[in-house]
Amino acid sequence: MDELVADVIIVGFGAAGACAALEAADAGADVILVERFGGGGASAVSGGVVYAGGGTAQQLDAGVDDSVDAMYAYLRLETGDVVAEETLRRFCEGSREMITWLEGNGVPFEGSLCPYKTSYPSDAHYLYYSGSEAAGGFRDAAKPAPRGHRVKGPGTSGKMLMTRLQEAVRKRGIRVLTQTNARGLVRDDDGRVTGLVADTLRDAPARVRARHRRLARYSAKPGIYVPSLRKSLHRRVERLERAHGRELRIIARRGVVLAAGGFIANREMVREHAPAYRGGLPLGTSADDGSGIRLGVEAGAATGELGRISAWRFVTPPSAFLGGIIVDAGGRRVIDESRYGAAVGEKLIEDHESKGWLLVDAPIVADARRDTKAQSQWFQGLQLRYLLRRGRVTGATVEEAARKAGVDPRGLRASVEAYHGAEDPMGKPAEFARRLDHPPFSLIDISVRPNLGYPTPMLTLGGLVVDEDTGAVRSAAGEPIAGLYAAGRTAVGICSRSYVSGLSLADCVFSGRRAGINSALAQGVLDKNENVF
């Protein structure tokens, strides 16, 4: 069995792992990054949005007035007590510097403000309201501000984010072991984590490594949109790993950082911890199988928030759809439609048997068709086409549309009349509300179920419990496990109770940097000059 040595070993080369590696290297540590595939992970197939505020350069360029206090007050409502007040305050206070740090590592941002509310902006805009900041209740607690900082790049710009972070890692001279799958942690007699054992393809024939790379790439995209294709491709990946993998032992002088993503691709874990969320589209790669969490648990780690899954049910773009109302099978209102899509998804799944419809009238449909091209990315345009065709029924009256959709007509009529009152019962701000009184009326099916025409992307939010000051993994008894750290979706973090766009990547940067620098500065088990062979 071959053996390597480093100060810090990082498992996973997504945003959290890359940021951990950069900070550890800048602190003087010799770092090895272990990556099962080619790098990028779920971060590379994400929208590339980083949640930040308090007066970033991009906000100032757009003329946005924001403060650390406003950002903190909003996130306190969203996140609850998932992290301590001091941790959330530290996250908010460091928000501007986080963007500056990313820019210093080559990640581009821009202060082009999106003038309408959307789930994800077109390529004309890179700063937007990415959460529920302007929704009812939240705007009363904190002055709304756009804090979704989208990395400047075409389409979903997570690819640009990871391209630049990978370049920064290479410039530091950090060793990256791709096509290497971490299999188990190594611990000494005192329980300290001192390294890991992995299976690697680095000495496999070139044709095998090339096939492994190709299958992994296609499994990520287009596999993300076609789960059956991903599953088939991943089985082939596993066969190659079993046939050609060779055991490798890596010793860590100071610590191991687990940054291997969540577990949305592990259907057994999803079934165990969040069975109601099995009808979604797994947002991530096949490596989001809970392997990092498993490694931590095998070392005695505690876990938290494993039942929390973000399920996105966006009705925008187009922004005109915010004027409609979302109802269940009984015709009852579900939520303030200006809330973030994950809040809509959670409400439908938890309280309305995953069933929901959006009621709109003729002027809203006309505005939606008019604005589709200007407001949408290509995939959003395809979804809207599906919703307005196969996902919609119409009627000359509200009651007729309800009968066609299988919605209770009386309940729907009562909801419409209440919506037309002086104040919306759900608290939707007046700027988003519109009267629904021009036929034909449409009920658009937005139920959460397997549906390639209108999928419900989902990602897991829970993971290993960590010390919020250092990122060290805590044991079931609450004590730090010496030599072990975790970051990103392998760990409980800022977004683990409630997710809004950009908060997971921002937490990956925040927690990754924290774990990287603290693992680098930890007292090691070996002196750097000590011969371990």
N, C-alpha and C positions, 0 to 999 in steps of 0.2 A: 504494500500500500504506500503510495506516494504521500509526501508530507510537505506542507508549506507553513510559513510563519508570518504573522503580521501583528501590529499593535491592535488594530480594530478590524473585525470582520463584519461586513454588512450584508444581510440577506435580502435581496430584492433591489432592482435598479429602476424603480419608478421614481416619482417626485420625492417621496420621503427618503428613499435610499440614496438618491443622488444628493439631496441636501445634507443628509447625515455624512456622506462621504466627503463632501466639500468642506464642511466645518471641521471634521476630524482631521483632514489633511492640513487645513490651515492652522490647526492647533499643534501641528508637528508630528502627528501620528502617521505611521506606515499603515496604509489601508488596503484591504482586499474587498472588492465588491463581488458577491456571488449572485449570478443571475441565471435562472433556469432556461430562458430563451435568449433573445437578442437585446433585451432592455426596452424600457418604455412603460410596460405594464398597462394598467388601466388608465394611468395618467396620459399616455400617448393617444388613447382613443377617446379621451374626455373632451369637453368643450374648451379646456384651457382657461377656465375662469378662476381668478384668485380673488377672494373676498378681502377687501381692505378699505380703510377709511381714515377718518380723523384729519383729513386735509392732505391727501397725497398730491403729488405734482400733477397727476392726471385730473384729479378733481378740481384743483386750482385752475388748470388750463381750460376746463369746461365751465368755470364760473360757479362751481358747486361749493356751498357753505356747509362744512361738516366738522364735527369735533369728536374727540375721543370719548367724551361723556355721552354724546348722542349714540355713537356706535355701541358703546357698552350697554346703554339702557335698552337698545333694541335687541341686542344679542342675549341679554339677560332674560328677556321674555321668551326668545326662541329656544334657548338652550337649557333653561331651567337650572337645576343644580348639578348637571352632569360633570362640571368641573367647579372648583372652588372660585369664589369671587376674585381672589387674588390672581388666579391663573387667567381668568377671562380678562381682567383688567390689564394684565401684562401682555396678553395677546393684542388687545386693542391699542395699547400704548406703543407697541412695537410694530404696528401695522404699516406705518409710512416707511420705516426703515426696512421692513421686509420687501416691499416693492423695490426700493433702492438697491437692496442686496441682490435681488433677482436681476435687475437691470445690469448691475455690475458683473453678473455672470452671463450676460448676453441675452437675457430674455426681454423682448421688446413689448412695451405697452404704449397706449395712446389715449388722450383725453377727448375722443370724439363721442359726445354724449348722444345716446339713443333717445329721441323725443317721445317715444311711445312705450307703453309697458309690454314686455314680451318675455317669453321663456328663454330666448336666445336671439341675439341681434343678427342682422344681416352684416355683410362685410363692409358696410359703410360706417359701422359703429363699434366701439371697443370699450365703452363705459356705459353701464346701464343699471337699472333697479333690478337686482337679481334675486330678491327675496320678497318678503311681505312688508317692506318698510313703509309703503304708502297705503297699506290696507287698513280697514277699520280696526280700531283698538291700538294697533302698533303706532300709527301716526300720532295718536294722542299721548303716548308714553315717550316718544323720542322724535325729534324733527327728522323727517325722511330725507335720505340722501342716497344717490346711486353709488354702490360700493362694489359692483361686479366689474372687476378689472380683467377684461378678456385679453389674453396674449395676442399681439397683433400678428395675424396670419390668416390665410384664406380658409374658409370652411370651419370645421370644428378644430380649433387651434391648439389642442393638446399636443398634437404632433410637433408643432413649432416649439412649445414649451420644453418637451423632452429632447428635441434635437439640440437646443441650446444648452440645456443642463448636461447632456452627454458630452458635448464639446468641452464644456468647462471641466468636467471630470477628466477627460483625456489630457487637457492642458496642464492639470495638476500632476500628471504622471501616475495617477491612481491605477492600481492593477484591477482589471475587470475580468472575471472568469465567467464568460457566457457559456450557455449550454451545460450548466453545472447545477445540479439539483440538490439542495441541502436536505439531508435525510435524517440527521439527528444531532443533538448537541452533546458535547463532551463536558463532563463535570469532574472535579477532583473530589477527594475524600471529604472535604469540608462543604461540598455542594456548590462551589463556585463554578460558573461556566467558563471553560478554558479553551473552547474551540468548537468545531463541528466536523461531522463526517458527511461527505457529499458524494454523489455519483456524477462523473463528468464525461463528456464526449470530446474533450479537447485533444485526445490522441486517437480518436476514431478516424476511419478513412474520410477523405475530403468529401466524397460523394454522400456519405452518411450525414456528415455535418451540414452539407448544403441542403439535403432533403429535410432534415430536422428544422433548419431555419425556414425553409419554404412552407412547410406544414404549419409551423407555429405562426408565421405571418398571416397565412390565409385563415387560420383559426381565429385570429384577432379580428381581421376584416377581410372578407365580408362575414366571417363566422359570427360576429357579434349580432348581426341582424337575422341570422338563420341558425338557431340553436342546434337543430339536427345536424347541420353541416359541421358546426364546431365540434360536436360530440364525436362525429365520425373521424374528423381530422385529428382530434386529440388522442383517440385510440391508437392511431398510427404513430403519433409522437411517442406515446408510452411504449409501444413495441420496439421502436428504435432505441429508446433509453434502456430498456431491459436487455436488449441484445448486445449493445455496444458500450454501455456505461462502465466506467472503471472507478473503483473507490478511491477517494482522495480525502486525506485528513488535513485540516487547517487549524493551526494552533493560534490562539488569540492571547497576546501578552496582556491586554488591558480589558477587552470586552467584545461582545457580540451584539449587534443591533438587528432585530427582526423587523423588516419593513417589506414584507411579502404580500401585502394587500389583504383584502377581506375574504369572504367565503361564499359569495353569491353564486359561483360556479359549482359549489358542492351542494347538490340537491338534497343529500341526506342531512347535512347540517341545517339547511334552510327548513326542511321538513321537521326537524327536531325542535328548533328554536323559534320559528315563525311560520307555522303551517299555513296560515291564512294568506301568505305572500308567495304562493307557489305558481301563480298565474302570470308572472311578469317576465320581462326580457332581461336576462342577466347582463348588467352593465359592467363590463370589465373584460378580462381575458380568461382563458382556461386555467391560468395560474392562480386566479383568485379562488382557490379551493380550500382555504383555511389552513394551509400547510404551516404558515408562520405561527398561527394561533396554536396549532397542534404541538409544534416544537416547544412553545412556552409552557403549555399545560403539562407536557411530559417532564418538564423541569420543575413542576410544582406551582406554576403561576395561577393566579386568580383571573377570572374573566368577568366581564360586565357588559350589559346592554346588548347581549347577543340576540335578543328578540326584536331589536330595533332595525327596521329595514326602510329605506327611503323608496317610495313608489311614486313615480312622477305621472300625474294626470294633468297635463297642461292643456288649456283651451286657447292659448295664444302661442304664436301669431295665428290669425290676425287679431289686432287689439280690439276690433269691433266686437268680438265675442264676449268681452268683459261686460257688455251691456245686457247679456242674457242672464238666465238663472239656471242653476244646476239643481235638479230634483231627483228623488229616488222613485221607486216603483209606486209608492203611495202618493206621489205628486208633491211630497214635502221638500222644502228647501234643504240643501245639504250644508252649504258654507258660503261665506262671502267670496264671490267669484274672483276678487282681486288678490286673494291669498296665493301664496306660492304653490306650484303644482304638487309638491310632495304633501302639503297639508290637505289638498283636495283628495289625493290618492289615499292617504291614511284615513280620512273621514269616510270615504266610500267603502273601504275594506273593513274597517273596524265597526262602523255603525250602520251601514246600509247594504250589507251582503254583497259588496263589490259592484252594485248596480247603480247606474246614474245616467241622466240625460241632460243635455243643454237645450233649453227652450230659447229660441230666437224668432224674430219676425222678419218680414221681407226686407226692410231697410238695412237691418244688420247683415243679412245674407249678401245683399248688394255691396255693402261696404267691405265685407270680408273678401269677396271676389275681386273687388277693385284693388285692395291693398296687399293681396297675397304676394305678388311678385316683388314688390318693394320691401316688404317686411320679412320675407322668409328665406331661409336656407333651402337647398334643394329637397332635403328630406322632410322639412316642414311643409313644403308645397305639395309633396306626394300625400302626406297625411291629410291635409285639408281636402284634397281631391277625393280621397276615400270617404271622409266624413260627410261631404256634401253630396256624395252619390250613394254608396252602399250603406253608409251609417245613418242616413236621415230618412225620416218620414215627414210628410207635410199634411196640413189640413186647413180648410177654410176657417175653422174655428179652433180655439185652444182645445176644446173637448174632442173634436174630431182627430186632431193630431195625437192626443193622449190615447184614444182608443186604438189607433193604428200601432202605437209604440208599446202598448201593454201597460200604460201608466194610468193610475186612477184619475178620471176626469175631474171629479169633484175636488180632490186634493190639489190637483194642478191649478184649477181655477181659483181656489182659495189662496194659493201661493202667489199667483199673479196679482190678485187684488191687494194682498198685503204688501207686495213689492211696489205697487203704485201708490202706496200711502205716503204720508209726510216724511217718514223716516223708514229706511230699510230695516226689517226685523233682524237681518244678519249683520247689520252695521256696515254694509258696503258704502264707501264714500260716494257722494253725489256726482263727482266728476266721472265715475265709471258707470253709473246707473242710466238706463234708458227705458222709456215706456215701451211696452210690448203690445201694440194695438193696431198693427198694420198687417193683415193677412197677405199671403198664406203664412201660417205659423209652422215652424220646423222644430222637431225634437230630434236631436243628434245623440246617438248612443255613445256614451263615453265610459261604459262599464269596464271594469278591470277584468280582463280575461285574455287567454292566449289569442293574439290577433296581429298578424304581420302587417295588416293595413294601418293599424293604429295601436302599436305596442305600448306597454307600460314598462319603461326602463326601471330597473331596481338595483340598488346596491346595499350591502350590509354596512352597518354603522358601529357595531360593537367589536370588542376584541379583548386583548390582555389589559389588565389593570396596571397602571404605571404610577410611579411617583411623579407628581406634577411639577416638581422643581427640577428633576434630573432626567426623567424619562426611563428610569430603572424599573424593570418589571417587578411587581409585588407578588409575593407568595399568597397562598390561601390564608395564611396567618397575618397577612398585612405587612410583612417584612420584605425589604428589597432583596431580590435574588442577585447575589454578587456576580458581576461580570455580564449581566443580561439586561438589555434595553430593548424598547420597542417604539415604533413610530408609524404614522399613517393609519391606514385602516386595519392594521394588525393590532392596534392599541385603541383603548378608549380615549377619546379626545374631545375637542371643542364641539364637533358636529355629531357626536354619538347619540344625542337625544333627539335633535331636530336639525334637518339638513336644509340649506338653501344653496343655490348655485354659487360655487366658488368657495364655500366654507370647508369642503373636504380638502381641496388642493391647498388652501391657506393653512389648514391644520397639518397637512403633510409637510409643508415648508417649516412651520412653527415647531412641530414635534420632531421632525427630522433633524433640524439644526440643533435642537435641545439634546437629543440623544447622541448626535455626532460629537458635539463638543464635550459632553460629560463623559462619554465613553473614552475619548482621547485623553482626558485629564485624569482618568481614574488610576488608582495605584494598581500596576500590573502584577501578574503572577511571575513574570520573567523580566529581568533587566534587559534593556534593548540590545545590549552587546553580549548577552549570555548565549552560549552555544547550546542549542536544544537538541542537536542530533547526536 
